[in-house]
Amino acid sequence: MICGMALSTAKAGKAEELVAAALEHANALRQQPGCVGAYVLSERGAAGQVSISLFDSEETFLRAVEATRPVIAKHHLERLVEGAPVFRVFDVR
């Protein structure tokens, strides 16, 4: 299993908009073949956010990332996020 994780910090006044964008992306990921789960964690009282998605294989993960790219692109993350999001991929054991 593979886990994709994105860490980001919302710009001032943009936390709820960032959460909405991340939830839309998580819902799109859940519709992809091989998705085990997709979650958005928002830090209470702060602008931090973690998005996590789990897939049954690296192949299905990579296909899902590509298939859902338009969902992320339409939100113009540069308007919402301080700096660049950090994206990491983990093997789940």
C-alpha positions in Angstrom: 0.0 0.0 0.0 1.1 3.6 -0.7 0.3 6.8 1.3 0.5 10.2 -0.3 0.8 13.1 2.1 0.6 16.8 1.4 1.4 19.4 4.1 0.4 23.0 3.7 -0.2 26.2 5.5 -3.0 28.5 4.4 -2.5 32.1 3.8 -4.2 34.5 6.2 -7.9 34.4 5.8 -7.8 31.4 3.4 -7.9 28.4 5.7 -11.5 27.5 5.0 -11.1 27.9 1.3 -8.0 25.6 1.4 -9.9 23.0 3.4 -12.7 23.1 0.8 -10.2 22.6 -2.0 -8.6 19.7 -0.2 -11.9 18.1 0.6 -12.9 18.3 -3.1 -9.6 16.7 -4.1 -10.0 14.0 -1.4 -13.5 13.2 -2.8 -12.1 12.9 -6.3 -9.4 10.6 -5.1 -11.9 8.4 -3.3 -13.6 7.8 -6.7 -10.4 6.5 -8.3 -9.7 2.7 -8.6 -7.4 1.4 -5.9 -8.2 4.1 -3.4 -8.4 2.8 0.2 -9.1 6.2 1.7 -8.5 9.9 1.5 -8.6 12.3 4.4 -8.0 16.0 5.2 -6.7 17.0 8.6 -7.0 20.7 9.6 -5.2 22.0 12.6 -7.6 23.5 15.1 -7.1 27.2 15.6 -4.2 27.3 13.1 -3.7 27.4 9.3 -1.9 24.0 9.1 -3.4 21.2 7.0 -2.4 17.6 6.1 -4.0 15.7 3.3 -3.5 11.9 3.3 -4.5 9.4 0.6 -4.0 5.6 0.7 -3.9 3.4 -2.4 -3.5 -0.3 -2.9 -0.4 0.1 -5.2 2.0 2.7 -6.5 0.5 2.3 -10.0 -3.1 3.1 -8.9 -1.7 6.0 -6.8 0.1 7.5 -9.7 -2.9 7.2 -12.0 -5.1 8.8 -9.4 -2.8 11.7 -8.9 -2.7 12.3 -12.7 -6.5 11.9 -13.0 -7.3 14.4 -10.3 -4.8 17.1 -11.2 -7.5 19.2 -12.8 -9.4 19.3 -9.4 -6.3 20.9 -7.7 -5.5 23.1 -10.7 -8.8 24.8 -10.7 -8.3 26.1 -7.1 -5.1 28.0 -7.9 -3.3 26.9 -4.8 -0.8 29.8 -5.0 -3.7 32.0 -3.9 -4.4 29.8 -0.8 -1.1 28.4 0.4 1.9 30.1 2.1 4.9 28.8 0.2 4.8 25.5 -1.6 3.0 22.5 -0.2 5.3 19.7 0.9 4.4 16.4 -0.8 5.7 13.0 0.4 5.0 9.4 -0.5 5.3 6.5 2.0 5.2 2.8 1.8 2.5 1.5 4.2 3.6 -1.7 6.0 
